[in-house]
């Protein structure tokens, strides 16, 4: 006896004309997106439900589907374990309003509308092939009109008789109805939040990660505002690479929850093993939320998965995604301050998006070019007449102090210059003009003391001494301009003008070559 699974899609009809009014939409088989080319899918919750009255099938079974519609539709059945694989074929019950399509070179593998008329119900029969996967996911695209449509709305997951399907395969398609909350952070669950102390229940800008041990597994909740994906990683250190990663990737109106691994600064490698259980997701107001459970210990074949009974640094990141492929995160990832015990006592964790090496880089450069170099210039400019009878190691006091401050400046600049390369592991291609200006500053900062070694004696010819002083001043001026562009390039444009005027006045009034 054939198995019947009836799916009902309830809606209210609209008067807008559907672009592909005859339903020949084979071009949309892959991503199931109407080829209107003028609008994005609706971000509203679909005003309908898809309900199944059976949850299992056998090869050869015919499963009946029914829907209350808008105007246009596209129905497909896909492998629940690999949503890129179309499974089985359909039979028509109402050929006057529905038609078969050839997708993925499979005849009858999808069903669409035949006209833009209002539909109150459409029923089709899905035939399970002999090589059916263990579970099948029904997907539907629904169009209310030209500008309002929903893509890849998840229908029920049906499993094959006699084959045990993991809970995660089915539940990964469930939509979570509960908004995550920070209640219990530090008492019943561990949390990492950005901004610190935010609550995802009330703040859509809150990036939130929580985890709590449940017997032999750990429950994770991840939330954040993002266009494409939110993610977190477990890491042995504060460097990106060789990390255990978990991704919640938005695919139009659904979220795919995946485990992955990163080796160096590369795209995550998606795991082929299905290790996540009790997965659920939610999309609302631009916020992606997902939750899942993972066993603390996994079989040895899961080489790139970390055991959860250890301490790890936590990384949290978000960014854009396209066709299920993540792009580079929009901001520096939030990194926990210290290693957290995943199965340990609950903690309210803190983190930072600025790596320690980059903080040192900024601190060293700031000290060098707003403190020591300024003090050194002031010493040479205004303190020459002081301590006329006193020397330090055979040189005037002002000169020795000037030389010491400038040497400290060069050393701080050198260390600060190296730190970003240590952090990045090479040249940064996405840092804009900053690294180029940094190289110029470093080169000029080294040239300056080298020139000082060849400084003519005060009793040398006045022309030679004058040339030297002018060159020395010009190099110093260029360094000052470059470094202040570094400091203020993202803050105040007018600072450039102020600095330039100040330096011009300094050059005009400079009398260090006068005795």
Helices and strands as residue ranges (DSSP letters): G 26-28, E 56-57, E 62-67, E 72-79, E 82-86, E 89-92, E 98-103, E 106-113, E 122-127, E 135-143, E 149-160, H 167-171, E 174-175, E 190-194, E 207-214, E 217-225, E 229-235, E 243-251, E 254-262, E 269-270, E 276-284, E 287-295, E 311-322, E 325-329, E 334-336, E 340-341, E 348-349, E 351-352, H 356-367, I 368-372, H 373-382, E 391-392, E 395-396, H 397-424, H 434-453, H 462-488, H 494-509
